[in-house]
Amino acid sequence: MSDDIVYALTLDDASGDGGVMADELFSALELAYSSWEDKENPRLVHTVYCMDSDARLAAAAELSRLLPDWRKLGAELADPQKLDIKREDWSEVWKKYFHVIQVSDRLFIKPSWLECEAKPGRVVVELDPGMSFGTGQHATTLFCLGVLDSEAKPGRRLSVLDAGCGSGILAIAASKLGYGPIGAFDYDPDAVAVAKENIRKNGISNVSPTVDDAALYRVCADGYDLVCANILGHLLKAYRHNIASWVKPGGLLALSGILTTEFDGVAGAFSELGFAEIRRGTLREWTGGLFRRTGKK
């Protein structure tokens, strides 16, 4: 990392919605960013800030992968362009976007530079932003973390699949909460590499994420007790038959990554496959749902 450079990406926004969809995309990836509007031209530009050049490459790759899907939802963003900014007074400003997140009485997510007091029974997952997608700040990740926390009971060991693992945050939390065995995969090889490194840093030895596609991924035996599918809503709906096959009869499915306006449609599609909604949770523009598989596999 150069001490004189802030590694950034810029994206022009022609959506005309004031950057609402762009905000949702950047928030979903938990990226630090700012937006600038030139009202005379007019022009709206978003700048994404990264820790180093490797983080910028990873962010650019992930944005390029997701932009075609988000454009269908109304995010008229140009492809990301690299931008090097003189650091000057910007030095540590990006860290202000991140803090210790308390998911529940026992589950905490923290970046490495902040302290979180170790107490008996407390579960702490350590993840740094900038190098990974999924640091616990976004509503979609928080919903799945909450499900993992609430379903982890003493004396009960459930198997878990983290579908679309990103940074590996859900798989790491699952391991620390006592789940097992644990499967994890992501479509993006860079995300899987980051997840493996985060898993190593957290001292986890029972998770080994793979590169796979939700449209094609197959599970062995009867499936998992709990599947966390934190994938965009329209993809959940498109791949629902395959996703349903990951859950064992009587098992649980946490669906997240869904805009609230899309949730009823996604829930209805899974209801037709024999999934009964247990509960849902809404935060900002996002809704997640927990379902039980009542039909036969």
HELIX and SHEET records of a PDB file:
HELIX    1   1 VAL A   20  ALA A   28  1                                   9    
HELIX    2   2 SER A   53  LYS A   72  1                                  20    
HELIX    3   3 GLU A   88  TRP A   90  5                                   3    
HELIX    4   4 VAL A   93  TYR A   97  5                                   5    
HELIX    5   5 ALA A  139  GLU A  151  1                                  13    
HELIX    6   6 ILE A  169  LYS A  176  1                                   8    
HELIX    7   7 PRO A  189  LYS A  201  1                                  13    
HELIX    8   8 GLY A  233  ALA A  238  1                                   6    
HELIX    9   9 ARG A  240  ALA A  244  1                                   5    
HELIX   10  10 THR A  260  SER A  271  1                                  12    
SHEET    1   A 4 ALA A  32  ASP A  38  0                                        
SHEET    2   A 4 ARG A  43  CYS A  50 -1                                        
SHEET    3   A 4 ILE A   5  ASP A  13 -1                                        
SHEET    4   A 4 GLN A  81  LYS A  86 -1                                        
SHEET    1   B 3 ILE A 101  GLN A 102  0                                        
SHEET    2   B 3 LEU A 107  LYS A 110 -1                                        
SHEET    3   B 3 VAL A 123  GLU A 126  1                                        
SHEET    1   C 7 THR A 210  VAL A 211  0                                        
SHEET    2   C 7 ILE A 182  ASP A 186  1                                        
SHEET    3   C 7 VAL A 160  ALA A 163  1                                        
SHEET    4   C 7 TYR A 224  ASN A 230  1                                        
SHEET    5   C 7 VAL A 247  LEU A 259  1                                        
SHEET    6   C 7 TRP A 286  ARG A 293 -1                                        
SHEET    7   C 7 PHE A 275  LEU A 283 -1                                        
END                                                                             
